Amino acid sequence: MTTNTLMDKTGIADSPSAAGGASPAEQTEARRQRIMREAKRVLARPSATMSLHERLTSLIEQAPAVYDLSSSPDIYGDGVVADLEKRVAELLGKEDAAFFPTGTMAQQVALRCWAERTGNKQVALHPLSHPEVFEANAFRKVSNLHPVRATGAPRHPTAEEIRELPEQFGALMLELPMRDAGYLLPTWEELVAVTHAARERDAIVHFDGARLWECTAHFGRSLEEIAALADTVYVSFYKSLDGLSGAALAGPRSLIAETRIWRHRYGGRVFQQFPAALAALIGLDRELPRLPEYVAQTHMVASAMADGFRAAGLGWFKVLPEKPHTLQFQAWLPFPAESLVRAATRQAEATGVAVFQMPWWEPGVPPGMALTEVTVGAASLDWTAGDVRDAVVDFVRHIEP
């Protein structure tokens, strides 16, 4: 796989200037990021692209609306952090929730605690799921958990596949949505069926719900109804909600109490976390109610993007899925990734329009193809279908072999 080594899973690169002695590739990536930040028209403008001054100013301006700033800062998880945990537990309809500095830690701790209860360290999950792709084998190396391949198809496992798995497993983990398959979700009926199939095999169900906040429109169900299908649910605060960092794990009170002990053992009992907690509360108040609107806009953007590729005369392209399930989707084109990155950068620099803000990369299969991820947020709401179509046509004009 050809990827940009500076990129993490958020799509935001580490600053090469901070490390000193930037390589030519790092300088090129830094320039691309600067141009994208300065673009006047974008489909999303996440706070992670702001300067430090802008980010701190935004937090200071918005925090008083969500919390009493005359109260004492948190110490080892009390105060604003504990209040955030209660808010998340209520939203998801669970008995309790625990704040974690990262989702990677939250999920390992949750599944480790379940393994101790069930006596089975096998976790059925998709090979494209986050622990298998982004966590450096932490399941195996750190938590001594053993992944079981739930399906090889680029979609969620079916109830029949779960019933027919030859190995016994203690937990089924479902990533909702599954990012590396195109931010895919099952239908509501499929989700209900697969969770029931897991329980028929005496397994617990855990949702990797990093972007669960976005899923209500697709399922036509509330967050509480969705979360009710799982024994534990992890949610992220810095993806859909545009927070600083952090995650929460929600579930039964007794299990969450155990996870707090393991959180300490994993190094996650942090002295003070009020900036992340405040940013999360801001996201719950400001962004969460708007996510269905963003998803509806994403449907328009994806359709208009396909129209733009056709109008530009491209013989092959793919928008995956054709009708996105969340506020993100993939775009595939038959060009070298470097050519597409340069085209997006040239377009943004020349016109101030950045329809493809994220880098492109070549997954290797199928050969000769590059893909990027498209995120749609508040910045897109003044775009019309014609705007998107014209921007895509112009982007294609900037592609050089």
C-alpha positions, 0 to 999 in steps of 0.5 A: 500500500502506498500511503503518506507516512505522515498521515494518521487515521484522522487524515491530519499529518504530524507537523514536519516543521516541529521535528526539524530538518524536514525532508522534501516529502515532508515539505511538500505535504506541509505545503499541501496542508497549508494550501488546503487550510487556506482554501476558501471553499471546502466541504468540511473544515475540521478544527484539527486544521486550525492553528493553535491560536484559533483552536484555543480561542474557539474553545474559550469562546464556546466552553461557557455555553456548555459548562460552569467555568467557575468550577474546579478543574478535573483531577483524575476523572472527576468534575467535568470529565465525570459529568461528560461520562454521565451525559454519554451514558444517558445518550446511549442508554447505558448504566455507566460510561468511562472516559478514555484518552484514546479509542484504541485503549478503550476497546482493548480494555473493554474486550479484555474485561469481557474475555476475563468474564467469558473465559474466551479471548477470541474476538470475531471481527472484520479484517478491515476493522480498526484493531486489525488495520491501525493498532500495530497488533495491539490486540495480540501484543498488549492484550493477548486477545485473538482475532477471529476473521468474521468474513472476508467480504468487504462488508459487515458479516451476516448472521449466517456467517456468524452462526457458521464460524468454526471457532468459538468466540467470546465477543463479536466486535462490529465497527459502525460504520466500517471505515476501510470498506467505504464507511459502510453500515448494514441495514437495521434488520441485518444489524439486529440479526447479526447481534442475535446470531452472536448471542445464540453462540453465547458471545457478547457484542461490542460496537466500535462506534467511533462514528456511531453519532452519524449512524442514526439517519441511516438506521432510522433509529435513536442512539439509544436504540442502536446502542441497545443491541450491544453490551458495550459501545465505544464512541469517539469525541474528535471524529464526528463531534470535532473535539480535541481528543478522547473517547468513552466506553459505555456499558453495564456499571460493573464492567465499566468499574472494571475498565476504570481499573484497567484504564489505570493499568494501561496508563490512561488515568490522566491527571487533568483532561478538562480541555478534551472534556469541554470540547466533547461537550461542545461537540455534543451540543453543537455538532450532534444535532446537525449530523443528520443534516450533514448526512443528507448533504453528503447524499447530494455531494456524492451524487453530484461528484459522480455527475462531475466525473461523468461530465469530465469524460472519465471512463471509470470512477467510483463513488463508494457507496453511491449513496453514503451511509454517513457523512463520509465516503470514498472516491476512486480514480484510475490515476497515480495518487501523486497526480491526484494530490498535485491536481487537488493542490493546484486547484485549491491554490489557483481557485480557492476551491478544495473539493478533495482535501484529503490526500489520495493513496494507492491501496494496490488492489485493484492495480492502477487505482487511487482513492481518497476519503471525502468528509462533508460537514457544516462548510458544505451546506452552502454548496449546490449540486452544480457547485460540486459538479463544476468543482469536480470537472475543474479538478479533473482538468488539473490532473496531469499524467 
